Amino acid sequence: MDNLKEYLIEKGKKAQLAARVLSTLDTDSKNKVLHAMAKALENNMNSIIEANLMDMKNGEEKGLSRAMLDRLLINEKRILDMSEGLRQVSELPDPIGEITKMWKRPNGITIGQKRVPLGVIGIIYEARPNVTVDAAALCLKSGNAVILRGGSEAINTNKVVANILSNACKECGLPEGTVQLIETTDREAVNMMLKLNEYIDVLIPRGGKGLIQTVVKNATVPVIETGVGNCHVFVDESANLKMAEDIIINAKVQRPAVCNAMESLLIHQNVAEKFLPIIATSLSKLGVEVRVCGEGKKIIVSSTKDEEILKHIVDATDADWDTEFLDLILSVKVVPSLDEALDHIYKHGTKHSESIITENYSNSQRFLNEVDAAAVYVNASTRFTDGFEYGFGAEIGISTQKLHARGPMGLEQLTTTKYIVYGNGQIRK
Amino acid sequence: MDNLKEYLIEKGKKAQLAARVLSTLDTDSKNKVLHAMAKALENNMNSIIEANLMDMKNGEEKGLSRAMLDRLLINEKRILDMSEGLRQVSELPDPIGEITKMWKRPNGITIGQKRVPLGVIGIIYEARPNVTVDAAALCLKSGNAVILRGGSEAINTNKVVANILSNACKECGLPEGTVQLIETTDREAVNMMLKLNEYIDVLIPRGGKGLIQTVVKNATVPVIETGVGNCHVFVDESANLKMAEDIIINAKVQRPAVCNAMESLLIHQNVAEKFLPIIATSLSKLGVEVRVCGEGKKIIVSSTKDEEILKHIVDATDADWDTEFLDLILSVKVVPSLDEALDHIYKHGTKHSESIITENYSNSQRFLNEVDAAAVYVNASTRFTDGFEYGFGAEIGISTQKLHARGPMGLEQLTTTKYIVYGNGQIRK
């Protein structure tokens, strides 16, 4: 593309015009568009699947991993899931227009804080084409225009899908800047998007660590950082060990590739002798590689001669404490006290999700108070850090930064507020 | 300074350690420190004034403007104001620890959203040394560690003041990283601070447009943008013209150099003939230069032959509509309708503070709904956009961005939240 900069500014301008219209659109109208989008996806299944076949073919030729190809794949079932997703978003309460508080000042002015859209949101994501639909739906429902930049692997699918959504918007009378896709795979487009302060209010990157760091380090547009989770579970000396085992297995094995999966297990030394053999056995049976500290290894090795278990037991290296494996690998450390557990989490955690398993009241409170993370758990799996599990009905990502939104982000996190002030002639003294 | 980078990282590390302690400090302890700080300032008046004399002398030699020198000046009265400010902050409610909501999910986990400090806040500001005290007080009360970087003009004063505050913290048993000043005037220190993501959670620049743009454009640490206000007042055709006159004079003249002062006046054409001569007379008598559109000029010129008035009337240029004068200058435009007023504000406003003067219900509601700004007023002066006027009891600045905080920022805006989750063994299905 010759005039990439102009192309992006053009998109930015259209998005701003659309945002102005969307900001005052009533809920019924937005829901009508969501239903029209759903219908349009269903009516155009063949063209989506055809485009996706091209992406799949290219992906296979490029040697994408099976996991990657699976994320890329669109079939009839997945299209129906996407259109169902659109209809679900239409059922969610509209956050826009809520007056979160209102008060009167001594001079008689009445000040209200009103929830309004952010404006134009830029979403930068990787291989999964369903993000195109999800992001469009959530931005529309929250009154925002969206500029989408998907991964090059999914470019053909994304083009067709974005076009279908955009046409549905137009047919419902919405401006063409409502949902837009950057239709080039030129990486320079991302770099430019990161600095489009005049046209984009917020950027949300969704994807792996590399993508997120590129955005955070280079964007001048405000960013909501999502993602990396080096999550810990600490088994306190007073833990119910059966509960600890269930939670650890759930947090590690149920879906190891996601950011709220557990990556590191800390065990109080007073229960290590009893609990480590149990949990090492369970985990190794589930195919989990256990990278364990010296003290822990001694305990495990002296407890069993079963080669099937022992082959899963590996010496932990220093780097393991800082690694988000996103795989069936777990680092395990024996710690002498809650204090040491808190210190370890302070040093190695990524402030995503942390859990303590304990029956001790004071320790539970200390953990909740002292761990600095988006979500802190007592006696529950870290896997709950999720917009749906929290009851938000949707999720655009999990924020791991402290500004604006922290933890799972639903529709409300795609809004800002403005103050509306009713006076009758007041001037400042 | 040879090892500037190391120097900054050292400050960052100390700040992080302090932040960990401050995050769990109870309100009484924080208030005790604020009182100790106030006392310490009063006990060290002479050394502050001595250091300030050096800054004043350097400033005069450098040829700083009178306004700048006035902002730089510290005398006994101003020290007492600062210590009084510290005591006032101790009276404010502590935002930390509030559970903003708490709910139970069908699986039995109870999720609470708890207000917690941001962590380490970096404040970058210009000539006024009282910001050193204000910022330290607000950050401490909200449980944050602060790294201050003041203007080079005030370096001697800031060093002494920051040292007094920091010693007061130490004497109360707080870590030395609680309040820290960057003690070099090397500009490179600012550039490094902007990229200290590992140690600083949020940057807040306070100062002129140049400073703020430097921070926004170069920081990789999340920034809260404060400042620029090209604020409008629109006099609708149904306006109470006496009220309009009072509000316009207040918004323009009461303190022209601040961001919530009015910079541009829009007048509905149906009242222009009647109102423009009145307001032009009032403003010119107060020394305001009126930069007016062609239509408006005709009206004024044909209404008076008074040279005292006419010498204040100037032709507006296109650039005037986008200029934040921060002075006794006002751009004035006659518009044919509310729609045109809204369009003008959309094109030229900076989303800070906008006001409509009207007696028409529907127009008031349209203005409140359709103007995208931090604060939108009906029949009141734009000058009210201020933390104290809004009843927050404090102000760290006025955010003009949409992420995290918008409008006047008090203690609450220096916090984030974390989710605390009480379970009894729940795992994700």
Interface residues (C-beta under 8 A of the other chain):
Chain A: R20 S23 T24 W103 R105 I109 I111 V116 L118 G119 N197 D201 V202 V216 K217 N218 T220 P222 V223 I224 N240 M243 D246 I247 I249 N250 A251 Q254 Y346 L368 N369 E370 D372 A373 A374 A375 V376 Y377 V378 N379 A380 S381 R383 F384 T385 E389 Y390 G391 Q401 K402 L403 H404 R406 G407 T416 T417 K418 Y419 I420 V421 Y422 G423 N424 G425 Q426 I427 R428
Chain B: R20 S23 T24 W103 R105 I109 I111 V116 L118 G119 N197 D201 V202 V216 K217 N218 T220 P222 V223 I224 N240 M243 D246 I247 I249 N250 A251 Q254 Y346 L368 N369 E370 D372 A373 A374 A375 V376 Y377 V378 N379 A380 S381 R383 F384 T385 E389 Y390 G391 Q401 K402 L403 H404 R406 G407 T416 T417 K418 Y419 I420 V421 Y422 G423 N424 G425 Q426 I427 R428
